[in-house]
Amino acid sequence: MIQMDYSELARLGLTVADVATTVRMAFEGEIVTSVRFKQEEVDIRVQLTKQSRKTKETLKELVVRNQSGKMIPLKRFISLKRRPALQSIRHYQGQRVITITADIDNSISSASEVKQKVEKKFSGFSKRYPGTHLEATGESAESDEVVQNMAKAGFLAVLAVYFILVVLLNSISQPLIIMLSIPFGVIGVLIAFGAQGMTIGFMALLGMLGMSGVVVNDSLIILSFINHLSRERDEAAGTHLETVLDASQTRLRPVVLTTLTTTAALIPTAYGLGGEDPFVVPMVMAMLWGIVFATTLTLFWVPTLYTIGQDIKGRLHLKSRPLLSEVAVLPRVSRVVSLRTKTSRRSQKAVKPKATGKRIPGKG
């Protein structure tokens, strides 16, 4: 560390900037010109020799030109002390920081896992050292931001699909049956990635969004055909079991064939048959196993929930039916009774014999 006698420095007509410039040029050097060598620009740097830069005596013998043009040696107003010091001072958002960087082997761990371990290790760092805090940047911070953006995009996509299904099916509850098949696909992706030791990143999340659209289509095919058969047969609520069975059997083959053709097209890319692209593999892998897992459960999930919904609807309809019949029928019954009473009275008057003056034979 260089300590200067500022009063002597001012008396000699020098400034701190003059001393700093001289020391920097001597030890770090300065580019004075450049030459062209084999179509490349080569800089020419002037500085002290490597051996001279290693001794502190060289520093003391350096001279600085003052404002009068005189050469003043540094040993007249500086003193040297040895103490630890920072090689450089970095700032982040206006605050001094110490940056620790590392490269991560993705075959062993991921950026998010390393971040969690570091935060767990230094959980009480701010309490032990007030005024300091840890902040993760780089790939882990970018991953967190991507996950947040994907969550927002996924929510908007699910909301848009729901309203479209409401318009298509003219129902509020049936689109919920279709949308509930999406979590099954997500579960399938988590199981597949965990079994194969893969991490879920940005491309895998994109694959989940694509998978959701395919799963919704399969569920929509089954449910729309069930509604079609119900309208044709004009069945009452609570008696749709036979219709659900017929519709599920009819649409089983198209749904299964669609899933098989889709998975057959995704398998070569997912497992590198004929070539592998690490950037695309997670997305295709998420679509593959999400579709397989969700479609398998959709074939049972959609008909079952539809049947349960119709049973609940039928029971509610039966419970409300007697109340409506009492209100509607009682006035009619009272009218019928009163009408019959009036009719009976008239019939009695009509049947009553009238007195005549004719004589009945055989009587006195």
Residue pairs with C-beta under 8 A, 6 or more apart in sequence:
1 80
1 81
1 82
1 83
1 85
2 19
2 23
2 59
2 78
2 79
2 80
3 78
3 79
3 80
3 81
4 16
4 19
4 77
4 78
5 77
5 78
5 79
8 76
8 77
9 15
9 16
9 19
9 77
12 66
12 72
12 76
12 77
13 66
13 67
13 68
14 64
14 66
14 67
14 72
14 77
18 64
18 65
18 66
19 64
19 74
19 78
22 62
22 63
22 64
22 74
23 59
23 62
23 74
24 30
25 46
25 47
26 47
26 48
26 53
26 58
26 59
26 62
27 47
27 48
27 53
28 47
29 45
29 46
29 47
29 48
30 45
30 46
30 47
31 43
31 44
31 45
32 44
32 45
32 46
33 43
33 44
34 41
34 42
34 43
34 44
35 41
35 42
35 44
36 42
47 53
48 58
52 58
56 80
59 74
59 80
60 73
60 74
60 75
60 78
60 80
61 73
61 74
61 75
62 73
62 74
63 71
63 72
63 73
63 74
64 71
64 72
64 73
64 74
65 71
65 72
66 72
89 96
90 96
90 97
90 98
90 99
91 97
92 99
92 135
101 138
102 114
104 110
104 111
104 114
104 139
106 199
110 199
110 201
111 138
111 139
111 140
111 143
112 140
112 143
112 144
112 199
114 140
115 136
115 140
118 134
118 136
119 134
119 136
122 134
125 132
125 133
125 134
126 132
126 133
126 134
143 201
143 202
146 202
146 205
147 205
150 202
150 205
150 206
150 209
153 209
154 205
154 208
154 209
154 212
157 209
157 212
158 179
158 182
158 212
161 179
161 212
161 213
161 216
162 175
162 176
162 179
165 174
165 175
165 178
165 179
165 216
165 220
166 172
166 175
168 220
168 224
169 175
169 223
169 224
169 227
173 309
174 223
174 227
174 306
174 309
177 219
177 223
177 301
177 302
177 305
177 306
177 309
178 216
178 219
178 220
178 223
178 302
179 216
180 301
180 305
181 215
181 216
181 218
181 219
181 294
181 297
181 298
181 301
181 302
182 212
182 215
182 216
182 294
184 215
184 293
184 294
184 297
184 298
184 301
185 208
185 211
185 212
185 215
185 290
185 291
185 293
185 294
186 208
186 290
187 293
188 289
188 290
188 292
188 293
188 294
189 200
189 204
189 207
189 208
189 211
189 286
189 289
189 290
189 293
190 200
191 289
191 293
192 285
192 286
192 288
192 289
192 293
193 199
193 200
193 204
193 285
193 286
193 289
196 285
198 204
198 282
198 285
200 282
200 286
201 282
203 279
203 280
203 281
203 282
203 283
203 286
204 282
204 283
204 285
204 286
205 286
206 283
206 286
207 282
207 283
207 284
207 285
207 286
207 287
207 290
208 286
208 287
208 290
210 283
210 286
210 287
211 286
211 287
211 290
211 291
211 294
212 290
214 262
214 287
214 291
215 290
215 291
215 294
215 295
215 298
217 258
218 255
218 258
218 259
218 294
218 295
218 298
219 298
219 301
219 302
221 251
221 254
221 255
222 247
222 248
222 251
222 255
222 298
222 299
222 302
222 303
223 302
223 306
225 247
225 250
225 251
226 240
226 243
226 244
226 247
226 248
226 303
226 306
228 247
229 243
229 246
229 247
230 240
230 243
233 243
235 243
236 314
237 310
237 313
237 314
237 317
238 310
238 311
238 313
238 314
238 315
238 317
238 318
239 314
240 306
240 307
240 310
241 307
244 303
244 306
244 307
245 303
247 303
248 299
248 303
252 299
255 295
255 298
255 299
256 295
256 299
259 291
259 292
259 295
262 291
263 288
263 291
263 292
266 284
266 287
266 288
266 291
267 273
267 288
268 274
269 277
269 280
269 281
269 284
270 281
270 284
270 285
270 288
272 281
